Amino acid sequence: MGNTPHLADEAVLLNQNLHVTCVDCHNPHSSNRVATFSAAPGIRPSQSMVKGISATDGKTVVSVAVNQYENCLRCHGTSNR
């Protein structure tokens, strides 16, 4: 899964994109080290300042994600996989 590189200009919704790298879930320029987890469904500090996908339709970009699932929906939104 890690053999397709992350591209800086790729879409927020990673529909059927089979690569998984750190920057798919984490913003390396603004993430924070995790000592404790935020209460659900809040975004984890290590994933702060990432764009996400709305749970309303599974394809609308949310900038920035405030709920953990909005980050997860980047790969698991409208994907057929």
All heavy atoms as an XYZ file, in Angstrom:
600
protein
N       0.802     -1.199      0.000
C       0.000      0.000      0.000
C       0.846      1.265      0.000
O       0.379      2.287     -0.426
C      -0.931      0.012      1.203
C      -2.049     -0.956      1.103
S      -3.416     -0.386      2.125
C      -4.626     -1.536      1.641
N       2.038      1.206      0.493
C       2.862      2.395      0.580
C       3.703      2.665     -0.644
O       4.588      3.493     -0.603
N       3.454      1.979     -1.769
C       4.296      2.189     -2.931
C       3.803      3.258     -3.888
O       4.443      3.543     -4.866
C       4.560      0.883     -3.686
C       3.445     -0.109     -3.613
O       2.500      0.082     -2.876
N       3.552     -1.179     -4.348
N       2.671      3.872     -3.652
C       2.221      4.999     -4.448
C       2.488      6.251     -3.628
O       1.953      6.398     -2.544
C       0.712      4.906     -4.762
O       0.454      3.643     -5.363
C       0.280      6.015     -5.694
N       3.333      7.156     -4.112
C       3.727      8.309     -3.293
C       2.598      9.312     -3.080
O       1.702      9.439     -3.906
C       4.863      8.939     -4.097
C       4.586      8.539     -5.505
C       3.953      7.176     -5.428
N       2.670      9.997     -1.945
C       1.760     11.107     -1.671
C       2.145     12.271     -2.574
O       3.317     12.572     -2.739
C       1.890     11.526     -0.213
C       1.165     12.787      0.112
N      -0.191     12.842      0.269
C       1.613     14.050      0.290
C      -0.540     14.077      0.542
N       0.522     14.833      0.564
N       1.177     12.918     -3.161
C       1.425     14.068     -4.014
C       0.868     15.312     -3.344
O      -0.253     15.300     -2.843
C       0.763     13.873     -5.382
C       1.183     12.613     -6.137
C       0.337     12.428     -7.385
C       2.659     12.680     -6.495
N       1.634     16.366     -3.335
C       1.232     17.600     -2.653
C      -0.073     18.168     -3.188
O      -0.825     18.800     -2.464
C       2.342     18.632     -2.763
N      -0.374     17.940     -4.464
C      -1.566     18.523     -5.067
C      -2.710     17.524     -5.258
O      -3.653     17.795     -5.971
C      -1.211     19.174     -6.406
C      -0.689     18.172     -7.429
O      -0.338     17.028     -7.055
O      -0.632     18.530     -8.616
N      -2.644     16.364     -4.597
C      -3.718     15.396     -4.786
C      -4.984     15.841     -4.065
O      -4.953     16.665     -3.156
C      -3.286     14.006     -4.329
C      -3.124     13.830     -2.860
C      -2.527     12.473     -2.510
O      -2.297     11.657     -3.399
O      -2.284     12.249     -1.327
N      -6.083     15.289     -4.481
C      -7.379     15.657     -3.921
C      -7.467     15.280     -2.447
O      -6.811     14.348     -1.991
C      -8.492     14.954     -4.700
N      -8.298     16.005     -1.706
C      -8.511     15.688     -0.294
C      -9.200     14.334     -0.169
O      -8.842     13.506      0.663
C      -9.344     16.787      0.396
C      -9.679     16.405      1.832
C      -8.597     18.111      0.361
N     -10.199     14.079     -1.009
C     -10.872     12.781     -1.023
C     -10.000     11.806     -1.799
O      -9.845     11.919     -3.012
C     -12.259     12.881     -1.674
C     -13.050     11.581     -1.793
C     -13.262     10.948     -0.425
C     -14.372     11.820     -2.488
N      -9.392     10.865     -1.098
C      -8.463      9.915     -1.709
C      -9.221      8.688     -2.195
O      -8.984      7.566     -1.782
C      -7.382      9.526     -0.696
C      -6.530     10.677     -0.201
C      -5.630     10.227      0.941
C      -5.709     11.251     -1.332
N     -10.166      8.902     -3.066
C     -11.062      7.858     -3.542
C     -10.298      6.750     -4.258
O      -9.709      6.981     -5.309
C     -12.115      8.461     -4.462
C     -13.227      7.496     -4.773
O     -13.426      6.511     -4.065
N     -13.966      7.753     -5.828
N     -10.309      5.574     -3.670
C      -9.682      4.381     -4.226
C      -8.182      4.539     -4.420
O      -7.578      3.834     -5.215
C     -10.345      3.971     -5.539
C     -11.795      3.617     -5.372
C     -12.402      3.114     -6.651
O     -11.734      2.474     -7.446
N     -13.664      3.391     -6.853
N      -7.563      5.446     -3.710
C      -6.125      5.622     -3.794
C      -5.510      4.655     -2.797
O      -5.745      4.759     -1.606
C      -5.762      7.074     -3.457
C      -4.344      7.386     -3.793
O      -3.491      6.517     -3.798
N      -4.084      8.646     -4.080
N      -4.720      3.716     -3.261
C      -4.265      2.626     -2.417
C      -3.005      2.922     -1.618
O      -2.484      2.036     -0.971
C      -4.059      1.378     -3.264
C      -5.324      0.857     -3.945
C      -5.007     -0.389     -4.757
C      -6.394      0.550     -2.930
N      -2.488      4.118     -1.662
C      -1.307      4.399     -0.840
C      -1.730      4.888      0.532
O      -2.802      5.445      0.718
C      -0.383      5.410     -1.512
C      -0.870      6.818     -1.483
N      -0.705      7.642     -0.394
C      -1.529      7.555     -2.402
C      -1.223      8.818     -0.651
N      -1.740      8.795     -1.860
N      -0.905      4.625      1.505
C      -1.136      5.121      2.852
C       0.209      5.604      3.377
O       1.137      4.821      3.527
C      -1.692      4.027      3.785
C      -1.885      4.571      5.187
C      -2.992      3.463      3.246
N       0.302      6.894      3.584
C       1.515      7.463      4.151
C       1.130      8.377      5.303
O      -0.039      8.716      5.472
C       2.313      8.263      3.094
O       1.511      9.349      2.640
C       2.710      7.403      1.906
N       2.094      8.783      6.087
C       1.837      9.624      7.265
C       1.036     10.869      6.913
O       0.109     11.240      7.625
C       3.150     10.041      7.918
S       4.148      8.652      8.480
N       1.392     11.522      5.808
C       0.758     12.789      5.467
C      -0.668     12.641      4.950
O      -1.348     13.627      4.742
C       1.612     13.604      4.460
C       2.910     14.031      5.100
C       1.854     12.824      3.192
N      -1.145     11.414      4.779
C      -2.551     11.221      4.440
C      -3.450     11.530      5.632
O      -4.604     11.884      5.468
C      -2.816      9.797      3.956
C      -2.185      9.534      2.608
O      -2.097     10.475      1.804
O      -1.775      8.394      2.373
N      -2.914     11.405      6.837
C      -3.697     11.648      8.052
C      -3.135     12.770      8.913
O      -3.849     13.296      9.760
C      -3.748     10.387      8.908
S      -4.533      8.979      8.098
N      -1.870     13.116      8.715
C      -1.205     14.093      9.569
C      -0.659     15.257      8.759
O      -0.134     15.049      7.673
C      -0.031     13.442     10.318
C      -0.426     12.266     11.129
N      -0.902     12.370     12.413
C      -0.431     10.942     10.841
C      -1.172     11.160     12.877
N      -0.901     10.280     11.940
N      -0.770     16.461      9.292
C      -0.144     17.631      8.694
C       1.212     17.795      9.370
O       1.267     18.158     10.539
C      -1.010     18.872      8.908
C      -0.423     20.108      8.291
O       0.788     20.243      8.151
N      -1.273     21.039      7.925
N       2.306     17.527      8.667
C       3.617     17.551      9.318
C       4.028     18.933      9.813
O       4.933     19.048     10.628
C       4.564     17.055      8.229
C       3.865     17.351      6.959
C       2.399     17.235      7.246
N       3.351     19.960      9.366
C       3.706     21.318      9.766
C       2.890     21.851     10.930
O       3.157     22.927     11.433
C       3.581     22.272      8.569
C       4.452     21.861      7.440
N       5.816     21.964      7.472
C       4.146     21.317      6.234
C       6.323     21.504      6.337
N       5.328     21.103      5.572
N       1.865     21.097     11.357
C       1.046     21.617     12.445
C       0.522     20.558     13.403
O      -0.242     20.867     14.293
C      -0.145     22.391     11.883
O      -0.999     21.513     11.188
N       0.914     19.314     13.226
C       0.420     18.293     14.138
C       1.116     18.406     15.487
O       2.211     18.954     15.596
C       0.617     16.891     13.547
O       1.980     16.634     13.326
N       0.462     17.913     16.503
C       0.986     17.963     17.866
C       1.171     16.559     18.415
O       0.390     15.668     18.118
C       0.010     18.723     18.774
C      -0.176     20.140     18.320
O       0.778     20.887     18.192
N      -1.419     20.520     18.047
N       2.201     16.398     19.201
C       2.478     15.104     19.806
C       1.316     14.706     20.722
O       0.762     15.539     21.432
C       3.761     15.187     20.599
C       4.258     13.860     21.048
C       5.692     13.992     21.396
N       5.845     13.940     22.842
C       7.009     13.977     23.440
N       8.100     14.145     22.745
N       7.089     13.889     24.733
N       0.968     13.438     20.696
C      -0.168     12.959     21.472
C       0.290     12.463     22.836
O       1.113     11.573     22.938
C      -0.903     11.818     20.728
C      -1.990     11.228     21.586
C      -1.449     12.310     19.421
N      -0.239     13.083     23.869
C      -0.041     12.603     25.240
C      -1.356     12.011     25.737
O      -1.379     11.021     26.445
C       0.408     13.739     26.143
N      -2.457     12.632     25.336
C      -3.800     12.130     25.629
C      -4.651     12.346     24.385
O      -4.358     13.203     23.560
C      -4.450     12.869     26.819
O      -4.534     14.256     26.495
C      -3.647     12.678     28.085
N      -5.691     11.571     24.257
C      -6.579     11.704     23.112
C      -7.726     12.641     23.426
O      -8.207     12.699     24.556
C      -7.140     10.342     22.687
C      -6.117      9.457     22.060
C      -5.538      8.434     22.781
C      -5.720      9.647     20.758
C      -4.589      7.609     22.205
C      -4.770      8.837     20.164
C      -4.200      7.811     20.886
N      -8.179     13.370     22.413
C      -9.352     14.224     22.550
C     -10.578     13.349     22.751
O     -10.604     12.199     22.319
C      -9.539     15.063     21.281
O      -8.392     15.795     20.994
N     -11.591     13.904     23.384
C     -12.845     13.168     23.533
C     -13.474     12.971     22.160
O     -13.426     13.859     21.306
C     -13.789     13.936     24.442
N     -14.033     11.808     21.931
C     -14.690     11.523     20.660
C     -15.860     12.477     20.468
O     -16.520     12.838     21.434
C     -15.178     10.083     20.649
N     -16.134     12.918     19.291
C     -15.473     12.566     18.042
C     -14.374     13.558     17.640
O     -14.003     13.621     16.478
C     -16.614     12.607     17.030
C     -17.459     13.759     17.507
C     -17.367     13.691     19.028
N     -13.849     14.323     18.578
C     -12.857     15.352     18.260
C     -11.605     14.810     17.591
O     -11.203     13.678     17.831
N     -11.020     15.629     16.755
C      -9.804     15.243     16.024
C      -8.654     15.069     17.011
O      -8.563     15.780     18.005
C      -9.456     16.291     14.937
C      -8.424     15.761     13.953
C      -8.990     17.592     15.538
C      -9.010     15.003     12.827
N      -7.810     14.129     16.768
C      -6.646     13.886     17.623
C      -5.635     15.001     17.434
O      -5.460     15.506     16.321
C      -6.018     12.548     17.274
C      -6.925     11.392     17.585
C      -6.328     10.094     17.152
N      -7.228      9.012     17.546
C      -7.165      7.799     17.053
N      -6.255      7.502     16.151
N      -8.008      6.885     17.454
N      -4.931     15.376     18.488
C      -3.928     16.440     18.356
C      -2.875     16.131     17.285
O      -2.392     17.028     16.614
C      -3.289     16.507     19.745
C      -4.337     15.985     20.661
C      -5.077     14.936     19.875
N      -2.556     14.874     17.102
C      -1.557     14.504     16.096
C      -2.086     14.659     14.675
O      -1.338     14.545     13.710
C      -1.095     13.062     16.304
O      -2.181     12.166     16.140
N      -3.373     14.922     14.545
C      -3.976     15.091     13.229
C      -4.603     16.474     13.079
O      -5.452     16.688     12.220
C      -5.006     13.991     12.983
C      -4.363     12.624     12.956
C      -5.365     11.507     12.811
O      -6.570     11.712     12.821
N      -4.878     10.303     12.675
N      -4.152     17.413     13.894
C      -4.711     18.759     13.822
C      -4.343     19.443     12.514
O      -3.332     19.126     11.885
C      -4.233     19.601     15.007
O      -2.839     19.766     14.959
N      -5.209     20.343     12.098
C      -5.007     21.167     10.900
C      -4.976     20.370      9.598
O      -4.326     20.755      8.640
C      -3.755     22.027     11.034
C      -3.780     22.947     12.245
S      -5.223     24.044     12.292
C      -4.907     25.098     10.909
N      -5.705     19.259      9.539
C      -5.829     18.506      8.296
C      -7.192     18.795      7.695
O      -8.146     19.096      8.405
C      -5.663     16.977      8.500
C      -4.275     16.641      8.964
C      -6.707     16.424      9.431
N      -7.282     18.705      6.400
C      -8.577     18.819      5.733
C      -9.295     17.496      5.896
O      -8.671     16.452      6.067
C      -8.388     19.145      4.257
C      -7.826     20.534      4.044
C      -7.672     20.832      2.579
C      -7.084     22.232      2.407
N      -6.852     22.545      1.002
N     -10.603     17.536      5.837
C     -11.388     16.322      5.976
C     -12.519     16.280      4.974
O     -12.621     17.137      4.099
N     -13.359     15.287      5.121
C     -14.511     15.084      4.246
C     -15.770     15.041      5.111
O     -15.809     14.368      6.137
C     -14.368     13.771      3.454
C     -13.132     13.803      2.558
C     -15.615     13.477      2.637
C     -13.158     14.850      1.454
N     -16.792     15.754      4.694
C     -18.051     15.837      5.434
C     -18.774     14.494      5.470
O     -18.864     13.801      4.451
C     -18.961     16.873      4.779
O     -20.243     16.837      5.355
N     -19.313     14.151      6.625
C     -20.097     12.924      6.759
C     -21.464     13.065      6.107
O     -22.138     12.072      5.859
C     -20.259     12.565      8.227
N     -21.876     14.280      5.800
C     -23.185     14.511      5.196
C     -23.312     13.811      3.848
O     -24.312     13.152      3.572
C     -23.436     16.022      5.007
O     -23.319     16.646      6.280
C     -24.810     16.285      4.437
N     -22.279     13.948      3.002
C     -22.356     13.326      1.683
C     -21.131     12.487      1.333
O     -21.091     11.854      0.293
C     -22.577     14.381      0.603
C     -21.449     15.391      0.515
O     -20.419     15.239      1.206
O     -21.603     16.362     -0.255
N     -20.113     12.475      2.183
C     -18.928     11.661      1.938
C     -18.012     12.181      0.858
O     -17.107     11.468      0.425
N     -18.213     13.438      0.415
C     -17.340     13.967     -0.632
C     -17.032     15.452     -0.510
O     -16.087     15.936     -1.136
C     -17.905     13.669     -2.019
C     -19.247     14.282     -2.294
C     -19.763     13.875     -3.651
C     -21.147     14.458     -3.881
N     -21.692     14.058     -5.165
N     -17.791     16.195      0.285
C     -17.548     17.627      0.447
C     -16.354     17.854      1.373
O     -16.278     17.271      2.452
C     -18.792     18.326      1.024
O     -19.876     18.119      0.122
C     -18.564     19.813      1.211
N     -15.421     18.700      0.940
C     -14.214     18.978      1.708
C     -14.534     19.870      2.902
O     -15.252     20.852      2.780
C     -13.146     19.647      0.818
C     -11.922     20.049      1.639
C     -12.748     18.732     -0.320
N     -14.016     19.496      4.057
C     -14.128     20.271      5.285
C     -12.726     20.778      5.602
O     -11.789     19.995      5.700
C     -14.622     19.391      6.457
C     -14.645     20.173      7.750
C     -15.978     18.803      6.150
N     -12.593     22.070      5.716
C     -11.256     22.639      5.976
C     -11.334     23.541      7.189
O     -11.946     24.589      7.132
C     -10.797     23.437      4.767
O      -9.487     23.895      4.935
N     -10.825     23.166      8.259
C     -10.105     21.987      8.699
C     -11.054     21.015      9.396
O     -12.093     21.399      9.896
C      -8.939     22.331      9.663
C      -7.927     23.200      8.999
C      -9.405     22.965     10.936
N     -10.631     19.741      9.430
C     -11.420     18.722     10.106
C     -11.433     18.988     11.604
O     -10.403     19.289     12.188
C     -10.841     17.338      9.814
N     -12.595     18.897     12.213
C     -12.713     19.049     13.665
C     -13.132     17.739     14.327
O     -13.016     17.594     15.531
C     -13.690     20.183     14.065
C     -13.165     21.525     13.627
C     -15.074     19.937     13.512
N     -13.612     16.803     13.535
C     -14.010     15.492     14.033
C     -13.108     14.425     13.428
O     -12.748     14.502     12.247
C     -15.463     15.187     13.665
C     -16.407     16.162     14.313
O     -16.460     16.264     15.527
N     -17.143     16.905     13.505
N     -12.761     13.429     14.214
C     -11.865     12.374     13.749
C     -12.372     11.706     12.485
O     -11.629     11.462     11.549
C     -11.668     11.332     14.859
C     -10.655     10.266     14.534
C      -9.272     10.838     14.336
O      -8.825     11.663     15.104
N      -8.601     10.412     13.292
N     -13.664     11.415     12.436
C     -14.210     10.716     11.279
C     -14.072     11.524      9.987
O     -14.025     10.952      8.903
C     -15.661     10.296     11.509
C     -16.611     11.435     11.796
C     -17.149     12.198     10.777
C     -16.974     11.737     13.108
C     -18.022     13.238     11.046
C     -17.850     12.766     13.380
C     -18.360     13.513     12.349
O     -19.229     14.553     12.608
N     -13.991     12.846     10.070
C     -13.816     13.654      8.855
C     -12.464     13.371      8.214
O     -12.337     13.387      6.989
C     -13.965     15.139      9.184
C     -15.360     15.503      9.602
C     -15.476     16.862     10.243
O     -14.457     17.429     10.698
O     -16.613     17.371     10.306
N     -11.468     13.086      9.008
C     -10.161     12.699      8.482
C     -10.238     11.276      7.916
O      -9.740     11.004      6.825
C      -9.101     12.792      9.579
C      -7.686     12.666      9.058
O      -7.442     12.636      7.872
N      -6.748     12.602      9.967
N     -10.892     10.372      8.616
C     -11.025      8.992      8.160
C     -11.768      8.895      6.828
O     -11.463      8.039      5.995
C     -11.753      8.149      9.202
S     -10.908      8.058     10.791
N     -12.739      9.796      6.639
C     -13.535      9.768      5.413
C     -12.748     10.168      4.181
O     -13.216      9.984      3.059
C     -14.771     10.656      5.564
C     -15.840     10.110      6.505
C     -16.954     11.136      6.709
C     -16.402      8.798      5.990
N     -11.542     10.670      4.359
C     -10.697     10.972      3.195
C     -10.481      9.706      2.371
O     -10.489      9.747      1.145
C      -9.356     11.544      3.628
C      -9.492     12.917      4.231
C      -8.158     13.567      4.432
N      -7.521     13.756      3.143
C      -6.205     13.762      2.978
N      -5.390     13.619      3.990
N      -5.689     13.935      1.775
N     -10.290      8.590      3.026
C     -10.102      7.314      2.332
C     -11.352      6.445      2.338
O     -11.546      5.622      1.470
C      -8.970      6.509      2.976
S      -7.361      7.298      2.837
N     -12.196      6.643      3.347
C     -13.345      5.768      3.533
C     -14.669      6.455      3.240
O     -15.713      5.963      3.667
C     -13.356      5.208      4.958
C     -12.126      4.432      5.285
N     -11.886      3.169      4.814
C     -11.048      4.772      6.030
C     -10.727      2.757      5.265
N     -10.186      3.696      6.002
N     -14.647      7.588      2.536
C     -15.874      8.312      2.210
C     -16.658      7.619      1.120
O     -17.307      6.610      1.349
N     -16.578      8.133     -0.076
C     -17.336      7.557     -1.186
C     -16.566      6.485     -1.926
O     -16.978      6.052     -2.985
C     -17.737      8.667     -2.180
O     -16.547      9.305     -2.651
C     -18.661      9.682     -1.544
N     -15.461      6.051     -1.353
C     -14.636      5.031     -1.993
C     -15.414      3.732     -2.160
O     -16.249      3.371     -1.332
C     -13.379      4.768     -1.168
O     -12.614      3.758     -1.767
N     -15.141      3.027     -3.237
C     -15.774      1.750     -3.486
C     -15.039      0.599     -2.815
O     -15.387     -0.543     -2.981
C     -15.838      1.472     -5.002
C     -16.731      2.468     -5.689
O     -17.721      2.919     -5.119
N     -16.396      2.834     -6.901
N     -13.958      0.904     -2.078
C     -13.154     -0.150     -1.429
C     -13.457     -0.220      0.029
O     -13.811      0.666      0.668
C     -11.684      0.125     -1.648
C     -11.367     -0.010     -3.103
C      -9.870     -0.115     -3.289
N      -9.598     -0.182     -4.682
C      -9.238     -1.286     -5.295
N      -9.089     -2.388     -4.630
N      -8.983     -1.285     -6.579
